[in-house]
Amino acid sequence: MRKICVVTSTRAEYGIMSRLIEKIYQDKDLELQLIATGMHLSEKFGHTIDEITQPITKTVDIEIEKSPAHALAQAIKKFSKIFKQLKPDIVVLLGDRYEIMGVAQSAMLNNIPIAHIHGGETTEGAIDEAIRHSITKMSHLHFTSCEEYRKRVIQLGENPQNVFNVGSLGVENIKTVPLMSKEELEKSLDFKFNNHNLLVTFHPVTLEGNSKEQFEELLKALDELEKTNIIITSPNSDEGNIDIFNLIKDFENTHNNVKTYKSLGMKKYLSTIQFVDAVVGNSSSGILEVPSFGIATVNIGNRQKGRIQAKSIINCKSEKSDILNAIKKAFTEDFTNTKNPYEKDDTANNILKILKDFNINLQKKFYDI
């Protein structure tokens, strides 16, 4: 029986992988080892381990609130010990978080093959760019969300036979998760939708060093909107999150049209997108998942610069006037016929089949193109 170890450290990444995790858990030929770490264990970020529905094999506290460098070091140290105990056949990792890079390093040093989801993507405005490509070079199986990203992973020297364009798991969730009605959602969130509604998520900009200033410009734009109710979800644990947390708290306290949440969880998050006019901020979900709902994404600044985008993405500078103009465009233009470039059929099933059957050789050769 092949042992598949899935490591999850954030609400977003668990939500994306949840269907795949369930399929691994239900498969009689596989043994799921599920490890929760990072923001999942922190009250500050919503203690989102409570949202995980599959049995958790291990929890690993890497003290995520101290600093990225500290958390990464703790991940390398603690996961190295755990991998020696669990002896997984494959470790499945998603994305580009600094703590996930620590997990990848631990797996690599223990000669455990890594299957990496969402490699090959570019985000020029964040350190995630370098981390993502680093994890690619430590990995043996690659599941990309677009053909262009598959080609980029190969360009990084990975064997084409090990690189699979499967589409986005997050987009597949939209088609498979039963979403809540407006009445159910309003009751659950203690929130009433208005004439216009926005869902806002803004994460620190790790390569620019002015996260507070950028977020203040966003709040100034939101402050000018009329007959608009706003849901704000908390930022991630990247450097600079404390300033954003404090600004969110102050903004909610002075605006009766604003509700904030540490985490909505996947079902409530996707259900909320159904009933808003736009998703505003700099989160990858605005690029990957939101276009499938046929609504606008107001993408602020450079954090997601470089990703393939649907026509419903409205890019703007991190300045009040530009953000305000982008939101007004989102209110007035029709995006219902948007085609999402990240959508493919049977994403989770295709990943599952490869995880079950693929014969992995730990001795990688650099593939020259």
Secondary structure, DSSP 4 states (H G I P E B T S, - for coil): -EEEEEEE-SHHHHHHHHHHHHHHHH-TTEEEEEEEEGGGG-TTTT-GGGG--SPPSEEE---TTT-HHHHHHHHHHHHHHHHHHH--SEEEEES--HHHHHHHHHHHHTT--EEEESTT---TTSTHHHHHHHHHHH-SEEEESSHHHHHHHHHTT--GGGEEE---HHHHHHHHS-PPPHHHHHHHHT----SEEEEEE----TTTS-HHHHHHHHHHHHHT-SSEEEEEEPP-SSTTHHHHHHHHHHHHHT-TTEEEES--HHHHHHHHHHT-SEEEES-THHHHTGGGGT-EEEEETTTTTTS---TTEEEE-SSHHHHHHHHHHHHHS--TTPPPTT--TTHHHHHHHHHHH----SS------
